[in-house]
């Protein structure tokens, strides 16, 4: 890239090196703008005879092309790419979704000299119309070789970002208490509804049960027959592990225990099992508080029908301290 000052009449097709303002401070043309014949005439009417510009050299591509190429290769799902000023491309969610981010690949790509990518947090719930990521280029031009390296990495490793749609998000709730299930329901129901509303989710069916293995197992069987997106168990007790009542009930149903204990505070005692493809989540005490806890990290991927693994839950420790 070579910057120089040229006569206005020779500037068409070149890139502005600085923003041009009208008297009084109103922007006329932005830095990075490619001058057209119409722009040349406009600048002449403003009384300008010279302008500071640059032009691409062999082996370079424009900042706008670079960010659009990377944006197209780095994402999939419910995303629209919108060019923006200053060598940017914004990625916008086209419907409510859960952001799934390959943070290791993202770190590697952000080590390149000419492009950087910013995304929302992994597992973040994003509403339709919100920005989910931005790609920004170095000013004016990017090395074609560097761009090809980035694109090749994405072709080989897959997208950095997936916007997984949250469609028909619904859950079934089981409220349990050692004495009377309705006690748990009266304590938790309003908070549970408030939390689910944050994600646009609805309750397909809700039951209450005494926290005894037989009662909990039977109630879970009824809830699973409603074919919910997930089953949430809101208990007034804190289990010592999968061998306690709720864990044993999961086992009697033939559910696979994916993970007990999450490196998240609040929410350490979370338990995730799968009955076939239906996730079942127990998170004692988290259902009684509207403050951020492990449910806010787990629910978006669950509602997006993404099968979150025990390894992925174990990876939540960085950033898992949600409250003080």
CORNOR-V493779 format. One record per residue. N is the residue number from 1. RES is the residue in three letters. PHI is phi as a letter, one per 40 degrees, with the letter a starting at -180 (999 if undefined). Layout:
n->N res->RES phi->PHI
n->N res->RES phi->PHI
This chain:
n->1 res->UNK phi->999
n->2 res->UNK phi->b
n->3 res->UNK phi->c
n->4 res->UNK phi->a
n->5 res->UNK phi->c
n->6 res->UNK phi->b
n->7 res->UNK phi->c
n->8 res->UNK phi->d
n->9 res->UNK phi->c
n->10 res->UNK phi->b
n->11 res->UNK phi->c
n->12 res->UNK phi->d
n->13 res->UNK phi->g
n->14 res->UNK phi->c
n->15 res->UNK phi->b
n->16 res->UNK phi->c
n->17 res->UNK phi->c
n->18 res->UNK phi->a
n->19 res->UNK phi->c
n->20 res->UNK phi->b
n->21 res->UNK phi->b
n->22 res->UNK phi->c
n->23 res->UNK phi->d
n->24 res->UNK phi->h
n->25 res->UNK phi->g
n->26 res->UNK phi->c
n->27 res->UNK phi->c
n->28 res->UNK phi->b
n->29 res->UNK phi->b
n->30 res->UNK phi->c
n->31 res->UNK phi->d
n->32 res->UNK phi->g
n->33 res->UNK phi->c
n->34 res->UNK phi->c
n->35 res->UNK phi->c
n->36 res->UNK phi->b
n->37 res->UNK phi->c
n->38 res->UNK phi->c
n->39 res->UNK phi->c
n->40 res->UNK phi->d
n->41 res->UNK phi->c
n->42 res->UNK phi->c
n->43 res->UNK phi->c
n->44 res->UNK phi->c
n->45 res->UNK phi->c
n->46 res->UNK phi->c
n->47 res->UNK phi->g
n->48 res->UNK phi->c
n->49 res->UNK phi->b
n->50 res->UNK phi->b
n->51 res->UNK phi->a
n->52 res->UNK phi->c
n->53 res->UNK phi->b
n->54 res->UNK phi->b
n->55 res->UNK phi->a
n->56 res->UNK phi->c
n->57 res->UNK phi->b
n->58 res->UNK phi->d
n->59 res->UNK phi->g
n->60 res->UNK phi->b
n->61 res->UNK phi->b
n->62 res->UNK phi->c
n->63 res->UNK phi->d
n->64 res->UNK phi->c
n->65 res->UNK phi->c
n->66 res->UNK phi->c
n->67 res->UNK phi->c
n->68 res->UNK phi->c
n->69 res->UNK phi->c
n->70 res->UNK phi->c
n->71 res->UNK phi->d
n->72 res->UNK phi->c
n->73 res->UNK phi->c
n->74 res->UNK phi->c
n->75 res->UNK phi->b
n->76 res->UNK phi->a
n->77 res->UNK phi->g
n->78 res->UNK phi->c
n->79 res->UNK phi->b
n->80 res->UNK phi->b
n->81 res->UNK phi->c
n->82 res->UNK phi->b
n->83 res->UNK phi->c
n->84 res->UNK phi->b
n->85 res->UNK phi->c
n->86 res->UNK phi->g
n->87 res->UNK phi->g
n->88 res->UNK phi->b
n->89 res->UNK phi->b
n->90 res->UNK phi->c
n->91 res->UNK phi->b
n->92 res->UNK phi->b
n->93 res->UNK phi->c
n->94 res->UNK phi->c
n->95 res->UNK phi->a
n->96 res->UNK phi->d
n->97 res->UNK phi->a
n->98 res->UNK phi->b
n->99 res->UNK phi->c
n->100 res->UNK phi->b
n->101 res->UNK phi->b
n->102 res->UNK phi->c
n->103 res->UNK phi->c
n->104 res->UNK phi->c
n->105 res->UNK phi->c
n->106 res->UNK phi->d
n->107 res->UNK phi->c
n->108 res->UNK phi->c
n->109 res->UNK phi->c
n->110 res->UNK phi->c
n->111 res->UNK phi->c
n->112 res->UNK phi->c
n->113 res->UNK phi->c
n->114 res->UNK phi->b
n->115 res->UNK phi->b
n->116 res->UNK phi->b
n->117 res->UNK phi->b
n->118 res->UNK phi->b
n->119 res->UNK phi->b
n->120 res->UNK phi->c
n->121 res->UNK phi->c
n->122 res->UNK phi->d
n->123 res->UNK phi->g
n->124 res->UNK phi->c
n->125 res->UNK phi->c
n->126 res->UNK phi->b
n->127 res->UNK phi->c
n->128 res->UNK phi->d
n->129 res->UNK phi->g
n->130 res->UNK phi->c
n->131 res->UNK phi->c
n->132 res->UNK phi->b
n->133 res->UNK phi->a
n->134 res->UNK phi->b
n->135 res->UNK phi->b
n->136 res->UNK phi->b
n->137 res->UNK phi->b
n->138 res->UNK phi->c
n->139 res->UNK phi->d
n->140 res->UNK phi->g
n->141 res->UNK phi->a
n->142 res->UNK phi->b
n->143 res->UNK phi->c
n->144 res->UNK phi->c
n->145 res->UNK phi->c
n->146 res->UNK phi->c
n->147 res->UNK phi->c
n->148 res->UNK phi->c
n->149 res->UNK phi->c
n->150 res->UNK phi->c
n->151 res->UNK phi->c
n->152 res->UNK phi->c
n->153 res->UNK phi->c
n->154 res->UNK phi->c
n->155 res->UNK phi->c
n->156 res->UNK phi->c
n->157 res->UNK phi->c
n->158 res->UNK phi->g
n->159 res->UNK phi->c
n->160 res->UNK phi->c
n->161 res->UNK phi->b
n->162 res->UNK phi->b
n->163 res->UNK phi->c
n->164 res->UNK phi->c
n->165 res->UNK phi->c
n->166 res->UNK phi->b
n->167 res->UNK phi->b
n->168 res->UNK phi->f
n->169 res->UNK phi->c
n->170 res->UNK phi->a
n->171 res->UNK phi->b
n->172 res->UNK phi->b
n->173 res->UNK phi->b
n->174 res->UNK phi->b
n->175 res->UNK phi->c
n->176 res->UNK phi->b
n->177 res->UNK phi->a
n->178 res->UNK phi->c
n->179 res->UNK phi->b
n->180 res->UNK phi->a
n->181 res->UNK phi->c
n->182 res->UNK phi->c
n->183 res->UNK phi->c
n->184 res->UNK phi->c
n->185 res->UNK phi->c
n->186 res->UNK phi->c
n->187 res->UNK phi->c
n->188 res->UNK phi->b
n->189 res->UNK phi->d
n->190 res->UNK phi->c
n->191 res->UNK phi->c
n->192 res->UNK phi->c
n->193 res->UNK phi->c
n->194 res->UNK phi->c
n->195 res->UNK phi->c
n->196 res->UNK phi->c
n->197 res->UNK phi->c
n->198 res->UNK phi->d
n->199 res->UNK phi->b
n->200 res->UNK phi->g
n->201 res->UNK phi->c
n->202 res->UNK phi->b
n->203 res->UNK phi->c
n->204 res->UNK phi->c
n->205 res->UNK phi->a
n->206 res->UNK phi->b
n->207 res->UNK phi->b
n->208 res->UNK phi->b
n->209 res->UNK phi->a
n->210 res->UNK phi->c
n->211 res->UNK phi->c
n->212 res->UNK phi->b
n->213 res->UNK phi->d
n->214 res->UNK phi->c
n->215 res->UNK phi->c
n->216 res->UNK phi->c
n->217 res->UNK phi->c
n->218 res->UNK phi->c
n->219 res->UNK phi->c
n->220 res->UNK phi->c
n->221 res->UNK phi->d
n->222 res->UNK phi->c
n->223 res->UNK phi->c
n->224 res->UNK phi->c
n->225 res->UNK phi->c
n->226 res->UNK phi->c
n->227 res->UNK phi->f
n->228 res->UNK phi->c
n->229 res->UNK phi->c
n->230 res->UNK phi->a
n->231 res->UNK phi->b
n->232 res->UNK phi->b
n->233 res->UNK phi->b
n->234 res->UNK phi->b
n->235 res->UNK phi->b
n->236 res->UNK phi->c
n->237 res->UNK phi->b
n->238 res->UNK phi->b
n->239 res->UNK phi->c
n->240 res->UNK phi->c
n->241 res->UNK phi->i
n->242 res->UNK phi->c
n->243 res->UNK phi->c
n->244 res->UNK phi->c
n->245 res->UNK phi->d
n->246 res->UNK phi->c
n->247 res->UNK phi->c
n->248 res->UNK phi->c
n->249 res->UNK phi->c
n->250 res->UNK phi->d
n->251 res->UNK phi->c
n->252 res->UNK phi->c
n->253 res->UNK phi->c
n->254 res->UNK phi->g
n->255 res->UNK phi->c
n->256 res->UNK phi->c
n->257 res->UNK phi->c
n->258 res->UNK phi->c
n->259 res->UNK phi->a
n->260 res->UNK phi->b
n->261 res->UNK phi->g
n->262 res->UNK phi->b
n->263 res->UNK phi->c
n->264 res->UNK phi->b
n->265 res->UNK phi->b
n->266 res->UNK phi->c
n->267 res->UNK phi->h
n->268 res->UNK phi->d
n->269 res->UNK phi->c
n->270 res->UNK phi->c
n->271 res->UNK phi->b
n->272 res->UNK phi->b
n->273 res->UNK phi->b
n->274 res->UNK phi->b
n->275 res->UNK phi->b
n->276 res->UNK phi->f
n->277 res->UNK phi->b
n->278 res->UNK phi->c
n->279 res->UNK phi->c
n->280 res->UNK phi->b
n->281 res->UNK phi->b
n->282 res->UNK phi->b
n->283 res->UNK phi->a
n->284 res->UNK phi->d
n->285 res->UNK phi->g
n->286 res->UNK phi->c
n->287 res->UNK phi->c
n->288 res->UNK phi->c
n->289 res->UNK phi->b
n->290 res->UNK phi->c
n->291 res->UNK phi->c
n->292 res->UNK phi->d
n->293 res->UNK phi->a
n->294 res->UNK phi->d
n->295 res->UNK phi->c
n->296 res->UNK phi->c
n->297 res->UNK phi->c
n->298 res->UNK phi->c
n->299 res->UNK phi->c
n->300 res->UNK phi->d
n->301 res->UNK phi->c
n->302 res->UNK phi->c
n->303 res->UNK phi->c
n->304 res->UNK phi->c
n->305 res->UNK phi->g
n->306 res->UNK phi->c
n->307 res->UNK phi->c
n->308 res->UNK phi->c
n->309 res->UNK phi->c
n->310 res->UNK phi->c
n->311 res->UNK phi->c
n->312 res->UNK phi->c
n->313 res->UNK phi->c
n->314 res->UNK phi->c
n->315 res->UNK phi->c
n->316 res->UNK phi->c
n->317 res->UNK phi->c
n->318 res->UNK phi->c
n->319 res->UNK phi->g
n->320 res->UNK phi->c
n->321 res->UNK phi->c
n->322 res->UNK phi->c
n->323 res->UNK phi->b
n->324 res->UNK phi->b
